[in-house]
Structure formats: structure tokens, C-alpha cells
Amino acid sequence: MQRTQVGIIGAGPAGLLLSHMLHLNGIESVVLEARSRAYVENRIRAGVLEYPVEQLLSEAGLGARMHAEGQPHEGVLLRHRGQDCRIDFRALTGKHVMVYSQHKLVQDLIAARLAAGGDIRFEVDDVTPIDVRSDTPAIAFRHGGRSETLACDIVAGCDGFHGVSRDTIPTSDRQSFDRAYPFGWLGILAETAPASRELIYAGHERGFALLSMRSPEISRLYLQCAPDEDIALWSDARIWDELHRRLARDGFTLNEGPIVQKGITPMRSFVTEPMQYGRLFLLGDAAHIVPPTGAKGLNLAVADVAVLTRALVGYYRSGATDLLEAYSETCLRRVWKAQRFSWWMTSLLHQFPDQAPFDRRVRQAELDHLIGSTAAMTALAETYVGLPLIG
């Protein structure tokens, strides 16, 4: 049997960042990941980093590539009735967000952990947390065809929505809050320069559209669609035609290019409570999912890491358990604020099937109010650039 202080299940951003932050504070960890290193490092995901997240990464020595290749954004555009309203983050909050692809952050984290001698084990099978309610938890797994057990003080479940960690908590001891939206996002990666220097959120009578980017040469674009849409029915020509319609504005030209990736993502909100069970702590998508409209998923995972790191540092330095015991309550305060914001942004910008005419008029009035009110734009900007990681 091997031993470490913190056993981490999952080598996504939450698990890797937690391992890195613990290392900086002299706390040992082992990361167990079901997928291969190549898969984890090249899985394309969203990458809008809140200002507090960017600051944390920089302070943790992870900022060099992010600042060299990332794109600071000081605002976003809301396109409504063919007109643009710019939400000026810098003027309203003094802050910005950083567009930096998640797979690059994962690459940075893996490189940093391996350079420091960190223990990351890829392609492990049959991962099972054991005795998490006791003082001697462990993780059973198979690696390289052998059955192994990792003894630890703490188990960190960072293995995503479909991982094993959350299901370790008996259903009688947890409660789930779930909302499935009646639409999805058809997303594409295109080899073309973004047509805007900042994100464009477009509400349109045919459905929502988003212009985003992964680099100065790669555009990321989305279209609202049915959640069970058949992607085979969407030719490249049809996708570009619909994007042109929904993003149309006088003087605006959408850049086209080869589509190198496309897929459909259902939209949902999910929270499980509590986020801890004995010595098992859930982080990131294992505990909560937000619709991507508000760009909060990765940032919530980093906030969980910040809360748990602070608690573990206190525990190992002085034996104090108060912050560990308050982990779930502390995280959930920020989680529910992000859920509210993501739900609001989603409800504001999307077309809902069978929505009553009254509700449609109210949604239009909400948009009109937002683009005409500095106070309303400030409220949006404050949450978009990021609330404090530990509230």
C-alpha cells in the first residue's frame, strides 16, 4: 500500500491545480486519471478566466504562457436588435477577463507538476474511494494491470460530472438540484481570425449566437439549437448561413474558414449538496455544472481549489479543522451566485420554445433595461469578471 497526504481523483484543471497549490504549501498529493495524458492535454474546452483566477494562476507561477498567448478582454458586446451594447469591464470594475484555452492551462499544470516531481498517474481503472467517513480513507485502483491502494488523509473528487466521487456519497446523504434547458449549443472551431476582438453575445429571434475565440487564428462560435439536434443535418454551409443571420449588424463582417470541429452540448444547471462527506471533498464538475453562457464552469472549479487549499494548509500547519468542516458551505455560497448569474444570462439571451408572449415581452424589456442602465451593466460586469474566490 502506498501513502500520500491528499489523494486526488481526476487530472482536469481542478485536480491538477489542487495538486500544484498543495505542493507550493509543502503538502504531498497523488493524482489519478482515467484518461491518457495526450487526451487530457488536448481536450478542447472553454477558456474565459475571471480576473481573480488569472491573479491566482500568476501568483502560483503559472502565468508565463497565459500572459504570452492569452488575450485580455476588457469588455463584451451584447448584440440586440441589430445594435451593439458594449459592457466595459475596465470602466465599470477596473478589471478584465483573460481568454486562454483550458487545454493550454492543463498542459501548463501538467508540466509544472512533473517538473516539480509530482505524481500523476494516467490511464488508471476501477478507481474506488474507500472508508471516506473514517480517519483512514484510501483509494483503490488498477494501474498497468495491477491492483493498488493509495492510503491518504483526504480524498479530493475532481473527476467530473460522470466520475465516481459524487456517487460515493449515499443518496440519503446528499441532495441534487437540477435544471435541464430546452435547447443546446451547436459549437464549432474554425480556422479563421475572430471577427471581433471581444466576445459577442447575440440575442436573436431565431435563437442565441455567440462569437468567441481560442487564439488570434482560431474562432469558436455557437448557435442555439434543439438539445437532441442531429449534427449530421448541419452542413458547414448551413452553419455559416445561420451564424451570418444571427450575428448580423450593419458594418459587421463574419469571417469564414474551415470548420475543424463541431458538436452539440446540452444545457443544464446542477448542484449537489453537500460538497463534502467525511474526508471526501468534491470539486468542480463533480459538484456543480453551469450552462456555459456565463463562462463560470472552470472558474468555479478554481474557486473550490482555493477554498480547499486554504483549509488543508490550516489543517496541516495547526491541526485546525474548522475550515475543512466549513468547506461545503463556503463553496456553495459562490456556486449559487454563479448559478444565478448563468441562469440569468441564459434566460436573457435564448429563445425558449413555447414561451408565453408575456414572458417574451418581459425578456425584451430586461434587455432594453440592461443596455440603458449603467447600474445594470455594472452588476453584470462585476459578476462576469469574477467575485472573490473565497467569499
VEXPAFI-710222 format. One line per 4 residues: their letters; for each residue x, z, y of C-alpha. Coordinates in nm, 2 decimals, m for minus. Layout:
BEGIN
A = X/Z/Y | ...
END
This chain:
BEGIN
MQRT = 0.00/0.00/0.00 | 0.13/m0.09/0.35 | 0.06/0.11/0.66 | 0.02/0.05/1.03
QVGI = m0.15/0.23/1.32 | m0.41/m0.04/1.40 | m0.54/m0.30/1.15 | m0.68/m0.60/1.34
IGAG = m0.92/m0.84/1.17 | m0.91/m1.18/1.34 | m0.64/m1.38/1.53 | m0.86/m1.51/1.81
PAGL = m0.80/m1.41/2.17 | m0.93/m1.05/2.13 | m0.73/m0.97/1.82 | m0.41/m1.12/1.94
LLSH = m0.43/m0.98/2.29 | m0.51/m0.63/2.15 | m0.20/m0.65/1.93 | 0.01/m0.76/2.23
MLHL = m0.12/m0.48/2.45 | m0.07/m0.22/2.19 | 0.29/m0.34/2.14 | 0.36/m0.30/2.51
NGIE = 0.25/0.06/2.47 | 0.45/0.13/2.16 | 0.16/0.12/1.91 | 0.20/m0.08/1.58
SVVL = m0.05/m0.32/1.45 | m0.10/m0.59/1.19 | m0.33/m0.89/1.25 | m0.52/m1.05/0.95
EARS = m0.66/m1.40/1.00 | m0.86/m1.61/0.75 | m0.76/m1.95/0.90 | m0.43/m2.12/0.92
RAYV = m0.20/m2.09/1.22 | m0.25/m2.46/1.30 | m0.63/m2.43/1.30 | m0.62/m2.12/1.52
ENRI = m0.38/m2.27/1.77 | m0.57/m2.60/1.81 | m0.93/m2.48/1.81 | m1.06/m2.62/2.14
RAGV = m1.28/m2.36/2.32 | m1.38/m2.29/2.68 | m1.13/m2.16/2.92 | m1.25/m2.02/3.26
LEYP = m1.07/m1.69/3.31 | m1.20/m1.44/3.55 | m0.97/m1.31/3.83 | m0.92/m0.96/3.66
VEQL = m0.84/m1.13/3.33 | m0.58/m1.36/3.50 | m0.43/m1.05/3.65 | m0.42/m0.86/3.32
LSEA = m0.25/m1.15/3.14 | 0.01/m1.19/3.42 | 0.09/m0.81/3.41 | 0.12/m0.83/3.03
GLGA = 0.39/m1.10/3.06 | 0.16/m1.38/2.95 | 0.12/m1.57/3.28 | 0.41/m1.82/3.29
RMHA = 0.24/m2.11/3.12 | m0.10/m2.02/3.26 | 0.02/m2.04/3.62 | 0.22/m2.36/3.55
EGQP = m0.06/m2.55/3.37 | m0.38/m2.37/3.47 | m0.60/m2.47/3.76 | m0.71/m2.21/4.01
HEGV = m1.06/m2.27/4.13 | m1.18/m2.12/4.45 | m1.54/m2.22/4.41 | m1.80/m2.42/4.21
LLRH = m2.06/m2.67/4.30 | m2.43/m2.64/4.24 | m2.59/m2.98/4.24 | m2.96/m2.95/4.32
RGQD = m3.20/m3.24/4.42 | m2.90/m3.47/4.46 | m2.73/m3.23/4.71 | m2.43/m3.00/4.66
CRID = m2.40/m2.64/4.75 | m2.05/m2.50/4.72 | m2.02/m2.14/4.62 | m1.69/m2.05/4.79
FRAL = m1.54/m1.77/4.59 | m1.24/m1.73/4.82 | m1.46/m1.69/5.13 | m1.72/m1.47/4.96
TGKH = m1.49/m1.25/4.75 | m1.13/m1.32/4.83 | m1.08/m1.42/4.46 | m1.07/m1.72/4.23
VMVY = m1.10/m1.81/3.87 | m0.84/m1.98/3.65 | m0.93/m2.28/3.43 | m0.69/m2.25/3.13
SQHK = m0.79/m2.37/2.79 | m0.85/m2.10/2.53 | m0.63/m2.27/2.27 | m0.34/m2.26/2.50
LVQD = m0.39/m1.89/2.56 | m0.40/m1.84/2.18 | m0.07/m2.03/2.15 | 0.08/m1.81/2.42
LIAA = m0.03/m1.49/2.24 | 0.10/m1.60/1.90 | 0.43/m1.70/2.05 | 0.46/m1.37/2.23
RLAA = 0.37/m1.16/1.92 | 0.61/m1.35/1.69 | 0.89/m1.33/1.95 | 0.85/m0.95/1.95
GGDI = 0.85/m0.93/1.57 | 0.47/m0.89/1.55 | 0.30/m0.91/1.21 | 0.03/m1.18/1.20
RFEV = m0.08/m1.29/0.85 | m0.27/m1.62/0.84 | m0.48/m1.76/0.55 | m0.59/m1.42/0.41
DDVT = m0.90/m1.40/0.19 | m1.16/m1.13/0.09 | m1.10/m0.91/0.39 | m1.29/m0.58/0.35
PIDV = m1.28/m0.27/0.58 | m1.27/0.04/0.37 | m1.37/0.41/0.44 | m1.40/0.34/0.82
RSDT = m1.60/0.67/0.85 | m1.31/0.87/0.72 | m0.98/0.98/0.87 | m0.80/0.73/0.64
PAIA = m0.95/0.39/0.68 | m0.80/0.08/0.53 | m0.84/m0.29/0.50 | m0.84/m0.47/0.16
FRHG = m0.75/m0.84/0.15 | m0.59/m1.11/m0.05 | m0.28/m1.30/0.07 | m0.08/m1.55/m0.11
GRSE = m0.28/m1.49/m0.42 | m0.21/m1.12/m0.43 | m0.45/m0.83/m0.36 | m0.32/m0.60/m0.09
TLAC = m0.43/m0.29/0.11 | m0.34/m0.21/0.46 | m0.38/0.16/0.55 | m0.43/0.23/0.92
DIVA = m0.57/0.48/1.17 | m0.80/0.24/1.34 | m0.97/m0.09/1.23 | m1.04/m0.34/1.51
GCDG = m1.30/m0.60/1.42 | m1.21/m0.91/1.62 | m1.34/m1.17/1.36 | m1.62/m1.33/1.55
FHGV = m2.00/m1.35/1.50 | m1.97/m1.46/1.14 | m1.70/m1.22/1.04 | m1.71/m0.92/0.80
SRDT = m1.66/m0.64/1.06 | m2.01/m0.61/1.20 | m2.17/m0.61/0.86 | m1.95/m0.32/0.76
IPTS = m2.19/m0.11/0.98 | m2.50/m0.04/0.78 | m2.81/m0.20/0.93 | m2.97/0.15/0.95
DRQS = m2.69/0.25/1.19 | m2.70/m0.05/1.43 | m2.94/m0.24/1.64 | m2.93/m0.60/1.73
FDRA = m3.07/m0.77/2.05 | m3.10/m1.14/2.01 | m3.24/m1.44/2.21 | m3.23/m1.80/2.09
YPFG = m3.28/m2.05/2.37 | m3.49/m2.37/2.30 | m3.21/m2.60/2.38 | m2.84/m2.66/2.31
WLGI = m2.54/m2.82/2.48 | m2.40/m3.16/2.38 | m2.04/m3.13/2.47 | m1.77/m3.39/2.49
LAET = m1.40/m3.41/2.56 | m1.30/m3.73/2.73 | m0.96/m3.87/2.81 | m1.02/m3.92/3.18
APAS = m0.94/m3.74/3.50 | m1.22/m3.50/3.61 | m1.44/m3.65/3.88 | m1.43/m3.32/4.07
RELI = m1.16/m3.06/4.14 | m1.42/m2.79/4.07 | m1.69/m2.74/3.82 | m2.03/m2.90/3.89
YAGH = m2.34/m2.72/3.76 | m2.63/m2.97/3.79 | m2.99/m2.88/3.75 | m3.19/m3.20/3.69
ERGF = m3.55/m3.28/3.58 | m3.41/m3.44/3.26 | m3.20/m3.13/3.18 | m2.89/m2.94/3.28
ALLS = m2.54/m3.11/3.30 | m2.20/m2.96/3.36 | m1.88/m3.12/3.47 | m1.58/m2.92/3.37
MRSP = m1.22/m2.99/3.27 | m0.94/m2.89/3.04 | m0.65/m3.04/3.23 | m0.59/m3.29/3.51
EISR = m0.62/m3.57/3.25 | m0.90/m3.43/3.02 | m1.26/m3.38/3.12 | m1.51/m3.15/2.95
LYLQ = m1.87/m3.24/3.01 | m2.20/m3.11/2.88 | m2.56/m3.22/2.85 | m2.87/m3.00/2.78
CAPD = m3.03/m3.13/2.46 | m3.25/m3.01/2.18 | m3.09/m2.74/1.96 | m3.14/m2.95/1.65
EDIA = m3.04/m3.28/1.81 | m2.88/m3.53/1.57 | m2.54/m3.61/1.72 | m2.54/m3.94/1.54
LWSD = m2.81/m4.06/1.78 | m2.58/m4.01/2.07 | m2.35/m4.31/2.11 | m2.08/m4.29/2.37
ARIW = m2.27/m4.53/2.59 | m2.58/m4.32/2.58 | m2.38/m4.00/2.66 | m2.22/m4.16/2.97
DELH = m2.55/m4.31/3.08 | m2.72/m3.97/3.07 | m2.43/m3.80/3.24 | m2.44/m4.05/3.52
RRLA = m2.82/m3.98/3.57 | m2.79/m3.60/3.57 | m2.48/m3.58/3.79 | m2.59/m3.85/4.04
RDGF = m2.53/m3.79/4.41 | m2.46/m4.02/4.70 | m2.09/m4.08/4.72 | m2.01/m3.94/4.38
TLNE = m1.85/m4.14/4.10 | m1.83/m4.01/3.75 | m1.50/m4.11/3.57 | m1.55/m4.25/3.22
GPIV = m1.29/m4.26/2.94 | m1.26/m4.25/2.56 | m1.46/m3.96/2.41 | m1.22/m3.78/2.17
QKGI = m1.46/m3.50/2.06 | m1.83/m3.44/2.07 | m2.06/m3.18/1.92 | m2.37/m2.97/1.98
TPMR = m2.37/m2.60/2.04 | m2.70/m2.39/2.01 | m2.75/m2.15/2.29 | m2.81/m1.78/2.22
SFVT = m2.76/m1.43/2.36 | m2.67/m1.15/2.12 | m2.56/m0.79/2.14 | m2.51/m0.53/1.87
EPMQ = m2.52/m0.16/1.94 | m2.31/0.05/1.89 | m1.98/m0.13/1.90 | m1.81/0.14/1.70
YGRL = m1.87/0.31/1.37 | m1.64/0.58/1.27 | m1.29/0.43/1.31 | m1.41/0.07/1.32
FLLG = m1.43/m0.08/1.67 | m1.59/m0.42/1.73 | m1.45/m0.66/2.00 | m1.55/m1.00/2.13
DAAH = m1.79/m1.22/1.95 | m1.82/m0.97/1.66 | m2.02/m0.76/1.90 | m2.18/m1.00/2.15
IVPP = m2.25/m1.36/2.22 | m2.35/m1.51/2.56 | m2.47/m1.85/2.65 | m2.17/m2.04/2.80
TGAK = m2.35/m2.11/3.13 | m2.18/m1.81/3.30 | m1.84/m1.86/3.14 | m1.83/m1.50/3.01
GLNL = m1.75/m1.51/2.64 | m1.37/m1.49/2.64 | m1.37/m1.27/2.95 | m1.59/m1.01/2.78
AVAD = m1.35/m1.01/2.48 | m1.06/m0.93/2.71 | m1.26/m0.65/2.87 | m1.32/m0.50/2.53
VAVL = m0.94/m0.52/2.47 | m0.87/m0.34/2.80 | m1.12/m0.06/2.71 | m0.99/m0.01/2.36
TRAL = m0.62/m0.03/2.46 | m0.67/0.25/2.72 | m0.85/0.46/2.47 | m0.58/0.41/2.20
VGYY = m0.30/0.48/2.44 | m0.46/0.81/2.53 | m0.52/0.89/2.16 | m0.16/0.83/2.05
RSGA = 0.00/0.99/2.35 | m0.20/1.31/2.37 | m0.44/1.31/2.07 | m0.74/1.28/2.31
TDLL = m1.04/1.12/2.15 | m1.29/1.12/2.45 | m1.21/0.76/2.55 | m1.24/0.64/2.19
EAYS = m1.57/0.82/2.15 | m1.69/0.65/2.47 | m1.57/0.30/2.37 | m1.91/0.15/2.29
ETCL = m2.09/0.30/2.59 | m1.81/0.18/2.83 | m1.80/m0.17/2.69 | m2.18/m0.21/2.68
RRVW = m2.22/m0.14/3.05 | m2.02/m0.46/3.12 | m2.16/m0.65/2.83 | m2.52/m0.61/2.95
KAQR = m2.42/m0.71/3.31 | m2.26/m1.03/3.17 | m2.57/m1.09/2.96 | m2.79/m1.06/3.26
FSWW = m2.58/m1.30/3.46 | m2.55/m1.55/3.18 | m2.93/m1.54/3.11 | m3.00/m1.58/3.48
MTSL = m2.77/m1.88/3.52 | m2.91/m2.04/3.21 | m3.27/m1.98/3.31 | m3.20/m2.11/3.67
LHQF = m3.04/m2.44/3.57 | m3.21/m2.55/3.25 | m3.54/m2.72/3.18 | m3.75/m2.52/2.94
PDQA = m3.98/m2.71/2.71 | m4.35/m2.62/2.76 | m4.26/m2.41/3.07 | m4.58/m2.35/3.28
PFDR = m4.60/m2.53/3.62 | m4.60/m2.19/3.80 | m4.27/m2.10/3.63 | m4.11/m2.43/3.72
RVRQ = m4.20/m2.38/4.09 | m4.06/m2.03/4.08 | m3.73/m2.16/3.93 | m3.71/m2.43/4.20
AELD = m3.78/m2.16/4.47 | m3.50/m1.95/4.32 | m3.25/m2.24/4.35 | m3.36/m2.31/4.71
HLIG = m3.32/m1.94/4.80 | m2.97/m1.93/4.64 | m2.83/m2.22/4.82 | m2.98/m2.10/5.15
STAA = m2.86/m1.74/5.13 | m2.51/m1.61/5.18 | m2.61/m1.28/5.02 | m2.74/m1.45/4.71
MTAL = m2.43/m1.67/4.69 | m2.21/m1.36/4.73 | m2.39/m1.19/4.44 | m2.33/m1.49/4.22
AETY = m1.97/m1.52/4.33 | m1.89/m1.15/4.26 | m2.00/m1.17/3.90 | m1.86/m1.52/3.84
VGLP = m1.50/m1.42/3.95 | m1.53/m1.11/3.74 | m1.64/m0.75/3.76 | m1.38/m0.48/3.69
LIG = m1.26/m0.49/3.33 | m1.33/m0.12/3.29 | m1.64/m0.02/3.48
END
